[in-house]
Amino acid sequence: MSGTPDFTFTIDQNKYLPEGGQEVHAIMTVEASGTPAAGPVNTTSAAEVIIIDTSGSMDYPRTKMSSAIRAAQTAVDALRDGVNFAVVSGSARARMVYPPNEQLVPANVHTRQQAKAALDAVRPAGGTAIGAWLNLADRLFAPYQGGIRHAILLTDGKNQHESPEQLDANLRSCTGHFVCDCRGVGTDWEVAELRKVASTMLGSVDLVADPSDLVADFRAMTEAAMGKAVADVALRVWTPQNARLRFVKQVTPSVEDLTGKRVDAGPRAGDYPIGAWGAESRDYHICVEVPPGTIGQELRAAWVKLVLPGSGGSAEQVLATGNVLAEWTDDEVQSTRINPKVAHFTGQAELADAIQEGLQARKDGDLDTATARLGRAVKLAHESGNDRIAGLLDKVVDIEDHATGTVRLKRNVEKVDEMSLDTQSSKTVRTRKGGA
């Protein structure tokens, strides 16, 4: 495929297990390089849908709506010539802003001007039904399933005009069809709700507390999407007979549990979607439970491939492969050695869980659990050198001892600080202090 990056695959693990040992952990670092700076050569294979919340609440304060319009216009300007695009207005239902009909149009000087003029005419009114917005995007993307498909979704409120069950059903119908990066503006939206949308759609979620920051954020998201060169890459994991794949997680740049996204891919193999790729690097953590072996026996615990599915009649491509091994030993030094990368990313995943559970307990009034979980988060952030998360935790708890995680909950916490910590909780750092 023209414009496909070069992929490399590095596996970090301690393969040695004690007698009777069954649990194998490995960190897989996937790197893609060699893509043109301007993105894929075949620009017509890229499609972009910009969805902005136009519910009535976007008019309070008025700068929210005007900033969202400017941000969407900036995103339109950032599209490369030839990229197929549309702009959608989201309220209690989804409507086309540009073009007027349900279709995508190629970006050029004239269509960009028309789209920006149509955005100037948008007025806020109505409610919020995020699933309906995604469904319209799904219909728009339907003719472009072979290429890069990316959506930006901006909202300022809760999904009040759909039930949770309706949103879940809408998400199921869209899953795997496009990537969606989600942004919440202001502090009246639900982090867990938007995180669910972003996680299901293999995108990111973030807080834009100040509407004036939307323009820069939309530009960055669009430019990142324009830098993608291949869509729909999958991590294919094969395991031997009687083995059980316990989990597959992305661990950088953020923690995302991919285990439930498995699609069968032949005997004892499953595909885990990892979305579109440009020049970038990500890490994945897999855990396999294997049947216990005898001392000296070596086993391939997993065979991992990066796969690009075929399209238009072309065969699928295997972009890179690697092995996860298990070997049983009676050498206690070998079997008890902890791989530094496995330990680091296990801690980063636990850090995300501790923050989210602690904040939820605080919201539920369970102050003992909140103190314990957020204290654990402080300790993990300190150990891993995740200074960004440590700084955000400092705004929610009074820290008495970083090393032990001894904290007291702050009595008064700004909502924006709590939401910042929540949205940033799953973002990880690669190395610990001291260079693990």
C-alpha positions, -999 to 999 in steps of 0.1 A, spaced: 0 0 0 14 34 -10 22 55 21 22 26 46 47 32 74 75 8 84 64 -10 116 87 -25 141 78 -47 171 98 -50 203 87 -74 231 99 -70 268 93 -97 292 108 -121 317 101 -155 301 112 -176 331 85 -192 353 89 -212 385 77 -248 386 40 -247 384 40 -211 372 13 -202 346 11 -164 342 31 -147 314 33 -110 310 48 -90 281 50 -54 269 49 -50 232 63 -17 218 49 -9 183 67 18 163 57 32 129 80 53 110 87 66 75 54 82 67 55 114 47 51 145 69 20 155 50 4 122 57 -8 95 33 -1 97 -4 -36 88 -14 -54 117 2 -88 108 -12 -88 78 11 -91 101 41 -125 112 55 -132 137 84 -165 146 102 -166 175 126 -195 173 151 -202 203 173 -228 205 201 -253 232 192 -277 226 221 -292 256 239 -266 254 267 -238 262 243 -251 298 244 -242 301 281 -218 318 281 -221 329 245 -183 325 240 -188 287 241 -207 287 208 -186 313 191 -154 295 201 -168 261 190 -176 276 156 -141 291 153 -126 258 163 -146 239 137 -136 265 110 -100 260 120 -104 222 117 -118 227 82 -88 249 73 -65 222 85 -79 195 61 -57 186 32 -70 191 -3 -89 160 -14 -99 148 21 -137 141 21 -154 160 49 -186 172 65 -197 193 95 -225 182 117 -246 201 142 -257 181 173 -286 188 195 -316 165 203 -310 153 168 -282 155 143 -283 179 113 -260 187 84 -242 220 86 -222 214 55 -228 201 29 -266 204 31 -271 168 20 -260 137 38 -227 132 21 -190 141 23 -174 165 -2 -137 168 -11 -118 197 7 -107 225 -16 -106 263 -15 -143 266 -24 -157 238 -1 -137 251 28 -151 286 23 -187 273 20 -183 252 51 -170 281 72 -198 303 59 -224 276 69 -208 274 104 -212 312 108 -250 307 104 -253 280 132 -274 290 162 -277 270 195 -310 254 204 -324 221 217 -310 193 237 -282 166 236 -284 132 219 -248 120 213 -258 86 198 -278 103 171 -248 125 162 -226 94 159 -252 76 138 -252 105 113 -214 104 112 -216 66 106 -239 70 76 -215 97 62 -185 74 66 -202 43 51 -189 47 16 -153 53 28 -146 21 48 -113 14 31 -95 46 43 -87 68 73 -120 78 90 -118 103 118 -144 123 137 -141 151 162 -170 154 187 -175 184 210 -201 186 237 -208 208 267 -234 187 285 -248 154 296 -265 131 271 -300 140 283 -321 132 253 -311 96 250 -312 68 276 -279 51 285 -293 20 267 -300 40 236 -264 55 236 -250 20 241 -270 6 212 -259 35 190 -222 29 200 -225 -8 192 -238 1 157 -209 24 150 -180 4 166 -151 -2 142 -164 21 116 -144 52 125 -122 67 152 -138 95 173 -118 120 195 -141 135 221 -139 169 239 -159 183 267 -160 221 270 -168 237 303 -176 216 334 -213 205 329 -206 172 311 -199 137 324 -164 124 321 -174 87 324 -200 92 297 -177 108 272 -149 84 281 -172 55 272 -178 70 238 -141 78 231 -130 43 244 -155 25 222 -145 45 192 -107 41 198 -104 79 203 -93 102 231 -113 122 256 -102 155 271 -115 186 290 -113 220 274 -122 241 304 -118 275 287 -136 278 254 -108 300 240 -86 269 240 -109 250 215 -92 265 184 -58 252 192 -72 218 203 -93 213 172 -63 223 150 -41 197 168 -66 169 165 -72 176 128 -35 178 120 -29 145 139 -57 128 119 -42 142 87 -9 125 97 -24 90 97 -13 67 69 -31 34 75 -65 27 90 -79 -3 109 -47 -19 121 -53 -49 144 -32 -67 170 -37 -105 162 -28 -127 192 -26 -165 188 -23 -186 220 -15 -224 223 -40 -251 232 -53 -249 268 -39 -213 272 -61 -184 282 -55 -148 271 -64 -129 303 -61 -94 289 -48 -71 261 -44 -35 270 -29 -4 254 -7 12 280 8 42 261 0 69 253 -31 61 274 -45 30 292 -73 14 271 -85 -21 278 -89 -39 245 -98 -73 259 -136 -70 252 -130 -58 216 -117 -92 204 -129 -105 170 -121 -142 163 -94 -146 136 -90 -183 132 -83 -212 155 -71 -199 189 -64 -164 175 -82 -131 179 -79 -96 165 -78 -65 188 -84 -32 169 -57 -5 174 -70 21 150 -53 43 125 -15 49 125 9 75 113 45 80 125 41 71 162 49 46 190 25 28 214 29 1 240 6 -29 247 5 -52 277 -7 -88 273 -12 -114 299 -14 -151 290 -22 -180 314 -5 -211 301 -7 -248 312 21 -255 337 52 -270 322 82 -290 334 116 -276 343 136 -268 312 105 -268 289 101 -238 266 67 -228 251 55 -201 227 29 -185 250 16 -161 223 23 -153 187 15 -117 180 11 -101 146 3 -66 134 -23 -70 107 -37 -46 81 -69 -60 67 -74 -63 29 -97 -39 11 -110 -38 -25 -101 -74 -31 -65 -71 -18 -51 -96 7 -44 -86 43 -9 -75 52 12 -87 81 32 -56 91 52 -72 120 54 -102 142 68 -112 176 68 -141 201 59 -142 238 78 -170 254 75 -191 286 103 -213 300 102 -231 333 132 -230 356 142 -240 391 165 -210 393 147 -187 417 168 -157 407 156 -160 371 120 -168 378 115 -139 404 132 -112 383 105 -86 374 108 -70 340 110 -32 345 87 -23 317 60 -48 328 62 -35 364 61 1 352 30 -3 330 12 -25 355 16 5 379 4 30 353 -28 9 347 -34 6 384 -29 44 388 -57 51 363 -80 27 381 -72 41 415 -79 77 404 -112 69 387 -124 47 416 -113 73 442 -131 102 424 -163 80 421 -161 71 458 -157 108 466 -188 116 445 -207 88 462 -198 101 497 -176 71 506 -148 92 519 -128 63 534 -126 46 501 -119 79 483 -90 86 507 -75 51 503 -77 50 465 -65 85 459 -37 79 484 -27 48 464 -27 70 433 -4 95 449 21 67 458 19 52 423 24 86 406 54 93 428 70 59 421 65 61 383 76 98 379 42 107 365 46 144 375 16 156 355 -8 133 374 10 141 407 3 178 402 -33 172 394 -37 149 425 -23 178 446 -53 199 438 -77 172 451 -59 159 482 -35 173 508 -5 151 505 13 143 538 37 117 524 42 109 487 62 77 493 35 61 515 5 77 498 -7 93 531 -33 119 521 -63 139 534 -92 148 511 -94 185 504 -127 199 517 -133 222 488 -122 211 453 -129 231 421 -149 210 397 -125 218 369 -96 203 389 -116 171 396 -125 168 360 -90 175 348 -77 147 370 -104 123 358 -98 130 321 -60 128 325 -60 97 347 -55 72 319 -27 91 302 6 74 310 43 81 310 69 58 295 97 58 321 100 59 358 123 83 377 157 67 375 152 55 339 133 22 341 
